[in-house]
Amino acid sequence: MFQKILIANRGEIALRVLRACKELGIQTVVVHSTADSDAMHVRLADESVCIGPPPSRESYLNIHQIVAACEITGADAVHPGYGFLSENAKFADILAAHNITFIGPSGDHIRVMGDKIEAKRTAKRLGIPVVPGSDGAISEEKEAKRVAAEIGYPVIIKASAGGGGRGMKVAHTEADLEVALQTAKSEAGAAFGDDAVYIEKYLQKPRHIEVQVFGDGAGRGVHFGERDCSLQRRHQKVWEEANSPALNAEERSHIGGICARAIADLGYSGAGTIEFLYENGEFYFIEMNTRLQVEHPVTEAITGIDLVHEQIRVASGGGLSVKQEDIKFNGHAIECRINAEDPRTFTPSPGTITHFHTPGGLGIRVDSGVYSGYKIPPYYDSLIGKLIVHGRNRVECMMRLRRALDEFVVDGIKTTLPLFRDLVGNPDIANGDYDIHWLEKYLAKGE
Ligand code: ADP
């Protein structure tokens, strides 16, 4: 087992990883920018190293500084959290070259899945169903028209290097295609420095369903069921559930089994998420994330298994603590992402939290790095906490969520809590009857 883990992240996820390390008796080092000196994870860690000024480029994305922090403190492993360097293959390679363990998959696996065209090809080869579309990158309008005619409109043009919902353009007819292709290419080039794009069928009413997988790096793969992340705004997840209200046990074990076998065949190591769109009973692979996800706690709630413990165990060579047959799904869990944003316009609302009171009681978990008197810096994303609620079934979970939202107090800044208070009373949400477009339509109506 590791002696000392360096946590290369901030906010709630840095605290989440720190908690797992403490439970396992592992020493912790955190790195932070000058804007985060007062952060909770910095206060609670055994050691902390300031690695640079507020802009992420110069601190949380600064590989040299992070490697230097490992060397100075003698950390033998790095947990990257999510975002920042968590899917940076070069970072994984550099750590390996310094004999520091990257708590995640190999640089090669990150590289394959980080390129969406390559990821889709690999998924297909491993027997995972994919969205119909082009086999590779498309650059010519003529070729785009041919593929689109073959799969049928509407189609979506996506950046191979994409992420965070950027660089996607929908074309409803052939007349839209040229503009969509050119805009997607130039947006992708500007955002990712790589303008390769591909085309796939645009599904009209899908749900976003993703499977949590784990590989032990020695040819064994398991799945931890699925999460339904269909409630999205601008392709960003807002509310996540496990299990999906749309799947039955048979579908769950069918798609889970396909994913677990694929992970085993790949020889993958650590946590991963295989994302699908789900429509009319069919699954269509869209991408794989090679890291821990923001929404992992809903899976932990229904399985009772700490996924960060498992990541650390696997990375240290100790293997998974569970076999597929040990993973049972118990009850229902929902996560609400609480952002420091105006609940209607979604403009960021940094500032000082004058009062922070979290709900409690059976089935409630709050993952957050903020506290009363904490000043939210304006440099990073606006997630200030996650409310995760568990119940014996979805109805109980929703009742508990409603009362937990009533108890939650965040004063001094605007947050998205009022949005969740509205959603929890909505009949479609109560029935689990929503697709990936539901939330945008609801917000457009201004209800
Ligand atoms: P990113 O990596 O940028 O998050 P994804 O490929 O994961 O991109 O897609 C993000 C979201 O975009 C999906 O959850 C879904 O809402 C939408 N989306 C992606 N591909 C399609 C598609 N073929 N049809 C309809 N919606 C799509």
Residues whose N, C-alpha, C, O or C-beta is under 5 A from the ligand:
A	BS01	ADP	V131 I156 G162 G163 G164 G165 R166 E200 K201 Y202 L203 H208 H235 I286 E287 I436
